[in-house]
Amino acid sequence: MKSKNQDFRIQNKKELPCHLYRTRLLKLDKLVIKITLECVANCIACERRRKKYKSIINEKNKELELEDYKKLLEDSKKLGLKTVTISGGEPTMSNKCINLIKIIKNLNLYCIINTNGFKLSEIAKKIIDYNVDEVIISIDSLNDKTHDNLRKCNGLWEKATSSIKLLDKLRNEKKSKLKIVVRSILSKYFIKELPNLIRFANELGIDDWMLDYVEADFNKKRLLPTKKEIIIFRKEILPRLITNILNENYEITKKKQLIKEAKKILYFQNMSDKNITRGIYRKKGLFNSCDYPKHFALIYPNGKVWPCIGLDYKKEDVMGNLFNQDIKNIFYGKLYRKFRKKHTSWCIYCPKQGVRFKFR
């Protein structure tokens, strides 16, 4: 008996080039939708992309409406879509956010909201009621003042942490399956705080903690750790983190998993510490192993489509615009095919993925 995916490939043989319907890798299973480029914060980590956002906002282009997003999601689901992340800017600032959640969940897709927590408490109940699957809240320090300074937004740490507590309370009351995830950047400031992360996560009821590497800081180097700081981390901070994991009341298998992830921090195979301090995480020419462009698309409010989340920092490598083409023609189009073969010079600055502690 043929699967739905097999049926899709066979039905489209006549309209797709043979190299597309023969491969099983070209399934658009993940979308990140930047529903707005506006944000209340002015994060140091976002300086480069914020300049890009401002230039796009100043262009005052036509923006995608809910009907456009609905068509995008319906078309993408036919191409294998499973997961949709609503992002920004700050997505909770958009009046389209809640209705977009409804559309995503009506299509039985996995829905993630990526937020700094600024207005999260205001929509927390609806997040539970509409069965959002996952909320990712950005916290760049366990210290409120450090976090707010890094994000240049007073009171943001308090809003983020109080929103996490509220979501945890509501999901327990409603017996919701919502996953609460915290995302942090492994800056020179945050790596010093890592030993306290386990206790902090348990106090807030966090399910997962994502640790992402510093990106696009290779010029000013305000967040990248120095070589000396990396050495101190390995000799002093990492052992303390591992000790704190061992002292927690986890099962042995959970402790082993957490320690295994901890040992990945600031470690890249065949990559020198010098390169890490420069924000370089991959060697030139070793990008064929990256399959992101084979299953992913980044959508901007103005309809532009990029093949990689790392290109959020660049204006180049646009694959098309949803006001001119549908997602199917863009994803299977010439520009996407070319990008999958050659990638971009930006790839050396891509850590591909960070570390993820799974507590529950």
C-alpha positions in Angstrom: 0.0 0.0 0.0 1.4 3.4 -1.0 1.9 6.1 1.6 0.5 9.6 1.2 3.9 11.0 0.4 4.5 8.4 -2.4 1.1 9.3 -3.8 2.1 13.0 -3.9 5.2 12.3 -5.8 3.5 10.1 -8.4 0.7 12.6 -8.9 3.1 15.4 -9.6 5.6 13.6 -11.9 4.3 15.4 -15.0 4.6 18.9 -13.4 7.9 18.5 -11.5 11.4 17.8 -12.9 12.5 14.3 -12.3 15.3 15.2 -9.8 12.5 16.5 -7.5 10.0 13.7 -7.4 12.8 11.0 -7.2 14.2 12.4 -3.9 12.5 11.9 -0.6 14.6 14.6 1.0 12.8 17.6 -0.6 9.9 17.9 1.9 9.1 21.3 3.2 8.5 20.1 6.7 9.4 23.3 8.6 8.5 26.9 8.3 9.5 29.9 10.3 7.1 32.8 9.8 8.2 36.2 10.9 4.8 37.7 11.4 6.3 41.1 12.2 9.8 42.7 12.2 8.9 45.2 15.0 10.3 44.5 18.5 10.3 46.3 21.8 13.9 45.2 22.6 17.2 46.4 21.0 19.3 43.3 21.7 23.0 43.5 21.2 22.8 40.0 19.5 20.3 41.3 17.0 22.1 44.4 15.9 23.0 43.2 12.4 19.5 41.8 11.6 17.8 44.8 13.2 19.4 47.0 10.6 18.0 44.7 7.9 14.6 44.8 9.5 14.5 48.6 9.8 15.4 49.0 6.1 12.6 46.6 5.2 10.1 48.3 7.5 11.1 51.7 5.9 10.3 50.3 2.4 6.6 50.1 3.5 6.0 47.0 1.4 2.7 45.2 1.1 2.5 42.7 3.9 1.0 39.2 4.0 -2.5 39.0 5.4 -4.1 36.1 7.2 -5.6 34.8 4.0 -2.1 34.7 2.5 -0.7 32.8 5.5 -3.6 30.3 5.2 -2.8 29.6 1.6 0.9 29.4 2.3 0.2 26.8 5.1 -2.2 24.8 3.0 0.2 24.7 0.1 3.1 23.8 2.3 1.2 21.0 4.0 0.9 19.4 0.6 4.7 19.5 0.4 5.1 17.8 3.8 4.8 20.6 6.3 4.7 19.5 9.9 6.1 22.3 12.1 5.4 26.1 12.0 7.3 28.6 14.2 5.7 32.1 14.7 8.6 34.5 15.2 9.7 38.1 14.6 10.7 40.7 15.6 8.4 40.1 18.6 5.4 38.1 17.4 3.2 38.9 20.4 3.2 42.5 19.2 1.3 41.6 16.1 -2.5 41.6 16.0 -2.3 38.7 13.6 -0.6 36.4 16.0 -3.6 34.7 17.7 -5.5 34.2 14.4 -2.4 32.7 12.8 -2.2 30.2 15.7 -5.8 29.2 15.0 -5.0 28.6 11.3 -2.0 26.6 12.1 -3.8 24.4 14.7 -6.9 24.0 12.4 -4.5 22.4 9.9 -3.2 20.0 12.7 0.3 21.4 12.5 2.8 21.6 15.3 2.8 25.2 16.5 5.7 27.0 18.1 5.9 30.6 19.3 9.3 32.2 19.6 9.1 35.2 21.9 11.1 37.5 24.3 8.1 37.3 26.7 7.2 41.0 26.5 3.5 40.5 26.0 3.4 36.8 26.5 1.3 36.9 29.7 -1.4 38.8 27.9 -2.0 35.9 25.5 -1.0 33.0 27.9 -4.6 31.8 28.4 -5.3 31.7 24.6 -2.0 29.9 24.0 -3.3 27.1 26.3 -6.9 27.3 25.0 -5.8 27.0 21.3 -3.4 24.1 22.0 -0.1 25.7 21.1 2.5 22.9 21.2 5.6 24.8 22.3 6.6 28.3 23.5 10.3 29.3 23.3 11.2 32.3 25.6 14.5 34.0 25.2 16.5 34.6 28.4 20.1 35.8 27.9 21.1 35.8 31.6 19.9 34.3 34.9 20.5 37.8 36.3 17.7 40.3 35.6 20.0 43.4 35.2 22.4 41.6 32.8 19.5 40.3 30.7 17.9 43.7 30.4 21.2 45.3 29.6 21.9 42.8 26.8 18.4 43.4 25.4 18.3 47.1 26.2 14.8 46.8 27.6 14.1 47.5 31.2 11.8 45.0 32.9 12.0 42.4 30.2 13.6 39.7 32.4 10.7 40.1 34.9 8.1 39.9 32.1 9.8 36.8 30.6 10.2 34.8 33.9 6.7 35.8 35.2 5.2 34.6 31.8 7.0 31.3 32.2 5.5 30.8 35.7 2.0 31.8 34.4 2.2 29.3 31.5 3.4 26.6 33.8 0.5 27.3 36.2 -2.1 27.4 33.4 -1.0 24.2 31.7 -1.1 22.3 35.0 -4.6 23.6 35.7 -5.8 22.8 32.2 -3.7 19.6 31.9 -2.2 21.1 28.7 0.6 19.4 26.8 2.3 22.7 26.1 6.1 22.5 26.2 7.9 25.4 27.8 11.4 26.0 26.4 13.9 28.7 27.2 16.5 29.8 24.7 19.7 31.4 25.6 22.8 32.7 23.7 26.1 31.2 24.9 27.7 34.6 25.3 30.7 35.4 27.4 28.3 36.4 30.1 26.0 33.4 30.0 28.7 30.7 30.1 29.7 31.9 33.6 26.2 31.3 34.8 25.8 27.8 33.5 26.3 26.0 36.8 23.1 27.7 38.1 21.0 26.8 35.1 19.7 23.5 36.4 18.4 25.0 39.6 16.8 27.9 37.7 15.1 25.6 35.2 13.6 23.4 38.0 12.3 26.5 39.9 10.5 27.8 36.8 9.1 24.5 35.5 11.0 24.5 32.2 10.9 21.5 30.0 13.9 22.2 27.7 16.7 24.7 27.6 18.2 25.6 24.3 21.7 27.0 24.2 22.6 28.7 20.9 25.9 30.0 19.9 26.7 33.7 19.3 26.1 34.7 15.7 27.1 37.7 13.6 29.3 39.2 16.2 32.6 38.7 14.3 33.3 42.4 14.0 32.6 44.0 17.3 32.9 40.8 19.4 30.8 42.1 22.2 29.3 38.7 23.0 31.8 36.1 21.8 34.0 34.5 24.5 37.8 35.0 24.4 40.2 32.1 24.2 41.0 32.6 27.9 37.2 32.5 28.8 36.8 29.3 26.8 39.7 27.7 28.8 38.3 28.9 32.1 34.9 27.4 31.1 36.4 24.0 30.4 38.6 23.9 33.5 36.3 25.4 36.1 32.7 26.1 34.9 31.9 22.9 33.1 33.0 20.7 36.0 30.8 22.7 38.3 27.9 22.3 35.9 28.4 18.6 35.7 28.6 18.3 39.5 25.3 20.2 39.9 23.7 17.8 37.4 24.9 14.8 39.4 23.6 16.4 42.6 20.0 16.8 41.2 17.3 14.3 41.9 17.3 12.9 38.3 17.3 9.3 37.2 20.7 8.0 36.1 19.8 8.0 32.4 18.6 11.6 32.6 21.9 12.7 34.3 23.9 10.9 31.6 21.9 12.7 28.9 22.4 16.1 30.4 26.1 15.6 31.0 26.5 14.4 27.4 24.9 17.6 26.2 27.0 19.7 28.6 30.2 18.4 27.2 29.2 19.6 23.8 29.3 23.3 24.9 32.0 25.3 23.1 33.2 22.1 21.4 33.3 21.8 17.6 35.1 18.9 16.0 38.1 20.0 13.9 37.5 23.6 14.8 40.1 25.7 16.7 39.3 27.8 19.7 40.6 30.8 17.8 37.9 30.3 15.2 35.2 30.0 17.9 36.3 33.3 19.3 35.8 34.8 15.8 32.3 33.3 15.5 33.5 30.8 12.9 32.0 27.4 13.4 32.4 25.5 10.1 35.1 25.1 7.6 34.7 26.3 4.0 33.5 23.7 1.6 32.0 21.4 4.3 28.4 22.4 3.8 27.1 19.4 1.8 26.1 17.8 5.1 23.6 20.6 5.8 20.2 19.6 4.7 18.4 22.7 6.0 17.6 24.1 2.5 16.0 20.7 1.7 13.2 21.0 4.2 13.0 24.6 5.5 11.8 28.1 4.5 11.9 31.4 6.3 9.0 33.7 5.5 9.1 37.5 6.0 6.0 39.8 6.3 6.7 41.2 2.9 6.4 37.8 1.3 10.1 37.2 0.7 11.4 33.6 1.3 14.9 32.6 2.5 16.2 29.0 2.5 18.0 29.2 5.9 17.5 30.9 9.3 21.1 32.1 9.2 20.2 34.3 6.3 18.1 36.4 8.6 21.3 38.5 8.9 21.6 39.0 5.1 19.7 40.7 2.3 21.1 38.4 -0.3 19.9 34.8 -1.3 16.2 35.6 -1.5 14.5 32.6 -3.1 11.3 34.3 -4.2 8.3 36.3 -3.1 4.9 34.8 -2.2 3.2 37.8 -3.9 4.7 36.6 -7.2 4.9 32.8 -6.8 3.4 30.2 -4.6 5.6 28.3 -2.1 5.7 25.2 -4.2 7.2 26.9 -7.2 9.7 28.8 -4.9 10.8 25.7 -3.0 11.2 23.6 -6.1 12.5 26.5 -8.1 15.9 27.2 -9.7 17.2 29.5 -7.0 16.5 27.0 -4.2 18.2 24.2 -6.3 21.2 26.4 -6.9 21.4 27.3 -3.2 21.2 23.6 -2.2 24.3 22.9 -4.3 26.5 26.0 -3.6 25.1 27.3 -0.3 26.6 30.7 0.8 29.7 32.3 2.1 27.7 32.9 5.4 27.8 29.2 6.1 31.1 29.4 8.0 29.4 31.5 10.6 26.6 29.0 11.1 26.9 26.7 14.2 24.1 24.6 12.6 22.8 23.7 16.0 23.5 24.4 19.7 22.9 22.4 22.8 19.5 21.3 24.2 19.0 20.2 27.8 15.8 18.2 28.2 14.7 18.2 31.8 11.3 16.5 31.3 
